[in-house]
Amino acid sequence: MTVSDMTALIKELRHIVGEPNVLADPEDCQCYGFDASRLKGCPECVVFPANTQEVAAIIRLANRNRTPVFPRGAGSGMVGGAIANRRGLALVLTRMNQIFEIDADNMLAVVQPGVVTAMLQERARQLGLFYPPDPASLKFSTLGGNVAMGAGGPRALKYGVTRDYVLSLQVVLPTGSQIRTGTRTAKGVVGYDLTRLMVGSEGTLGIFTELVLRLIPAPQCTRTLSVLFADLDEACRAVNAILKQRVVPSTIELMDRETLRVVDRYLQLGLPAEAEAMLLIEVDGRPSEVDQDLRTIEQTCNRSTPMELRIAHTEAERELLWRARRSVSPALGKISSGKINEDVTVPRSEIAALIQFTRTLARKHHLTIVCFGHAGDGNIHTNIMLDRDNQDELTRAEHAVEELFCRVLELGGTISGEHGIGIAKSPFLEWELGSEGVAAMWRIKQALDPLDILNPGKMFQPDRAFFRP
Ligand SMILES: Cc1cc2nc3c(=O)[nH]c(=O)nc-3n(C[C@H](O)[C@H](O)[C@H](O)COP(=O)(O)OP(=O)(O)OC[C@H]3O[C@@H](n4cnc5c(N)ncnc54)[C@H](O)[C@@H]3O)c2cc1C
C-alpha cells in the first residue's frame, strides 16, 4: 500500500471509530507488533473499535482496500497469532470490555470480547456462579482471545475448556457481514455447528464481537493435597488409579524431576534428591463429597508408597502447596535466558512414556528439558531451556522439537493442547492433520475469506521469515 493510500485509509478509520481510537505513529504501532511468542510484526496502524457496527465497517473498508486485518485481544498468545506479519491493521478489541448481562436463571453471561477472563469469573462468583476455563493468563487475557484460541487450563479434566462454555457468538465475517451462531439454550441443533467452527479459529474466520457463555453453579469448597513420588511411573499410575475410583479431581498437576530440582533450588524447599515427580491434586464440590473424595485419593496414593503426602487444612496451607507449582516460571527464568515452551498433549496413559522420551532427547541434544503440566488431561508443558544468543543450542532445540512432535503423534497425541498454531506451529500443521485435512480447512478459509483479508499467513502458509527468533 502506498503512503497516500494508507493516509486515506487512516482518515476513513478515524471517521469510523473517532480520532483518538486510531494509532498511526510507528512508535505507537510497535507496541502492538508482538505477543508472548517473541515473534514480531508491526502493523501500519492500530484501530480500537467500540462495537459490532464499527468492526463491520472497518472490515468492509479493509476489503475495499485489500488491507490485511489482524484481530487482537491482550496479545498474550504464545504462537504469534495476533502479530501483523503482513503489515496492515491491528484490530484491538480491548475497548469492547462490557459484561452486558449475567442471567442467573439460565446460567449464562453475555459479554463483549475484550472482557478479561478473571473479571467474568469474579462477577459470576459474586452470584454463586462459576465460569471454569482457567488459562494461566486469565488475569490479563481476553475472553475473545480465549475463544479464538480454544484456551484451556488445569481444570480441563473435570470442567472442560473454553470450547465447552461457548453457547453463541456474534461474528463479523471476513467480508464484513454479520452472523450469530448457536443459541442461548443448552440444546440447539439447527444447521451446521458454526460455533464450534469459530472456536479455535485463531482470528482467521471471523471477529467475535459478542459472546454468550455458559455458567455453572459454583462449587462450595475446594481441598488440596500434594504427593511426592520416587518413581515417575508410579506417579502416573496413581493418576489413573484415582480416576478409576470414580473421583474426578478439578486439578491434577504434575511436576517431573527436572522441574522439582529447578523449583527446589529457587525456593530452597529441601526436597529429597530422589524425588522423581510431584502431583498436586484438588477436589471441589459439596463439603461432604469433597471430604470423601479426599479420603479416597489419600488411600489410593498410599497404596503406591509415596515419599510424602500432604493435605492442606487451611487456606494458608493450600497456598503453600501451590507455591512450588506457581514458582515454576520464575524458577525457570533463573536458569536460562530463553526457552521453547511446547504444550503437547498425549493420552493420559502415555504421560510417563512422553516424559521418558524428553529425557532421551535431552541427553541426545545436550539440552535441559523440563516437563510439568496437567496430568489429568495429558497436557504436559515441555520446556526446552536455552540461551537465545547461542545459535548452536537453538538449532539443537529446534531438532528436539521436531523429534518431540513426531513422538507425540506416535503416542496418539496432539502437537498443541492449548496454545494453538498461529505462525510458530504452522510448519507442523500437516504432520498432524495430513495434506487432505489441511486442504479441507483451507477451503473453508477461502469460502469465508476470499480475499485472505483476516489474519493472513497464520495457521496455513508457513512463512519462514517469521519462525522462531
Ligand atoms: C503467562 C502466560 C500463560 C498462559 N497460559 C495459558 C494457559 O494456561 N492456557 C492457554 O490455553 N493459553 C495460555 N496462554 C496463552 C494465551 O494467554 C491464550 O492463548 C489466550 O487465549 C490469548 O488471549 P489474548 O486476549 O491475549 O489473545 P491474543 O493473543 O491477542 O490473540 C490470540 C488469537 O486470537 C485472535 N483473536 C483475539 N481476539 C479475537 C476476537 N475477538 N475475535 C476473533 N479472533 C480474536 C487473534 O487474532 C489471535 O490469533 C498463556 C500465555 C501467557 C503469556
The ligand as a Tripos MOL2 file, in Angstrom:
@<TRIPOS>MOLECULE
LIG
   53    58     1     0     0
SMALL
NO_CHARGES

@<TRIPOS>ATOM
      1 C1          1.9860  -16.3310   31.1000 C.3       1 LIG1
      2 C2          1.0470  -16.9530   30.1030 C.ar      1 LIG1
      3 C3          0.3230  -18.0650   30.4750 C.ar      1 LIG1
      4 C4         -0.5490  -18.6750   29.5570 C.ar      1 LIG1
      5 N1         -1.2680  -19.7540   29.9740 N.ar      1 LIG1
      6 C5         -2.1380  -20.3300   29.1240 C.ar      1 LIG1
      7 C6         -2.9050  -21.4600   29.5450 C.ar      1 LIG1
      8 O1         -2.8020  -21.9320   30.6720 O.2       1 LIG1
      9 N2         -3.7760  -21.9860   28.6630 N.ar      1 LIG1
     10 C7         -3.9350  -21.4830   27.4030 C.ar      1 LIG1
     11 O2         -4.7580  -22.0100   26.6600 O.2       1 LIG1
     12 N3         -3.2030  -20.4330   26.9740 N.ar      1 LIG1
     13 C8         -2.3280  -19.8380   27.8020 C.ar      1 LIG1
     14 N4         -1.5910  -18.7540   27.3760 N.ar      1 LIG1
     15 C9         -1.7440  -18.2560   26.0010 C.3       1 LIG1
     16 C10        -2.7570  -17.0890   25.8420 C.3       1 LIG1
     17 O3         -2.9220  -16.3830   27.0380 O.3       1 LIG1
     18 C11        -4.0970  -17.6110   25.3460 C.3       1 LIG1
     19 O4         -3.9620  -18.1310   24.0290 O.3       1 LIG1
     20 C12        -5.2070  -16.5390   25.3300 C.3       1 LIG1
     21 O5         -6.4160  -17.1610   24.9950 O.3       1 LIG1
     22 C13        -4.9270  -15.3960   24.3620 C.3       1 LIG1
     23 O6         -5.8310  -14.3380   24.6700 O.3       1 LIG1
     24 P1         -5.4880  -12.8370   24.2400 P.3       1 LIG1
     25 O7         -6.6420  -11.9880   24.6290 O.co2     1 LIG1
     26 O8         -4.1750  -12.4450   24.7670 O.co2     1 LIG1
     27 O9         -5.4420  -13.0080   22.6610 O.3       1 LIG1
     28 P2         -4.3290  -12.5010   21.6230 P.3       1 LIG1
     29 O10        -3.0010  -13.0800   21.9550 O.co2     1 LIG1
     30 O11        -4.4280  -11.0490   21.4590 O.co2     1 LIG1
     31 O12        -4.8730  -13.2020   20.3000 O.3       1 LIG1
     32 C14        -4.8320  -14.5950   20.1720 C.3       1 LIG1
     33 C15        -5.5310  -15.0030   18.8640 C.3       1 LIG1
     34 O13        -6.9030  -14.7350   18.9600 O.3       1 LIG1
     35 C16        -7.3410  -13.8810   17.8960 C.3       1 LIG1
     36 N5         -8.3750  -13.0210   18.4880 N.ar      1 LIG1
     37 C17        -8.2690  -12.2650   19.5980 C.ar      1 LIG1
     38 N6         -9.4490  -11.6850   19.8700 N.ar      1 LIG1
     39 C18       -10.3140  -12.0930   18.9060 C.ar      1 LIG1
     40 C19       -11.7040  -11.8430   18.6360 C.ar      1 LIG1
     41 N7        -12.4530  -11.0590   19.4090 N.pl3     1 LIG1
     42 N8        -12.2500  -12.4270   17.5380 N.ar      1 LIG1
     43 C20       -11.5330  -13.2490   16.7430 C.ar      1 LIG1
     44 N9        -10.2330  -13.5110   16.9650 N.ar      1 LIG1
     45 C21        -9.6410  -12.9400   18.0320 C.ar      1 LIG1
     46 C22        -6.0820  -13.1860   17.4170 C.3       1 LIG1
     47 O14        -6.1690  -12.8300   16.0540 O.3       1 LIG1
     48 C23        -5.0250  -14.2550   17.6510 C.3       1 LIG1
     49 O15        -4.9730  -15.1370   16.5600 O.3       1 LIG1
     50 C24        -0.6880  -18.1440   28.2570 C.ar      1 LIG1
     51 C25         0.0460  -17.0180   27.8890 C.ar      1 LIG1
     52 C26         0.9040  -16.4270   28.7970 C.ar      1 LIG1
     53 C27         1.6860  -15.2170   28.3800 C.3       1 LIG1
@<TRIPOS>BOND
     1     1     2 1
     2     2     3 ar
     3     2    52 ar
     4     3     4 ar
     5     4     5 ar
     6     4    50 ar
     7     5     6 ar
     8     6     7 ar
     9     6    13 1
    10     7     8 2
    11     7     9 ar
    12     9    10 ar
    13    10    11 2
    14    10    12 ar
    15    12    13 ar
    16    13    14 ar
    17    14    15 1
    18    14    50 ar
    19    15    16 1
    20    16    17 1
    21    16    18 1
    22    18    19 1
    23    18    20 1
    24    20    21 1
    25    20    22 1
    26    22    23 1
    27    23    24 1
    28    24    25 2
    29    24    26 1
    30    24    27 1
    31    27    28 1
    32    28    29 2
    33    28    30 1
    34    28    31 1
    35    31    32 1
    36    32    33 1
    37    33    34 1
    38    33    48 1
    39    34    35 1
    40    35    36 1
    41    35    46 1
    42    36    37 ar
    43    36    45 ar
    44    37    38 ar
    45    38    39 ar
    46    39    40 ar
    47    39    45 ar
    48    40    41 1
    49    40    42 ar
    50    42    43 ar
    51    43    44 ar
    52    44    45 ar
    53    46    47 1
    54    46    48 1
    55    48    49 1
    56    50    51 ar
    57    51    52 ar
    58    52    53 1
@<TRIPOS>SUBSTRUCTURE
     1 LIG1         1 GROUP 0 **** ****
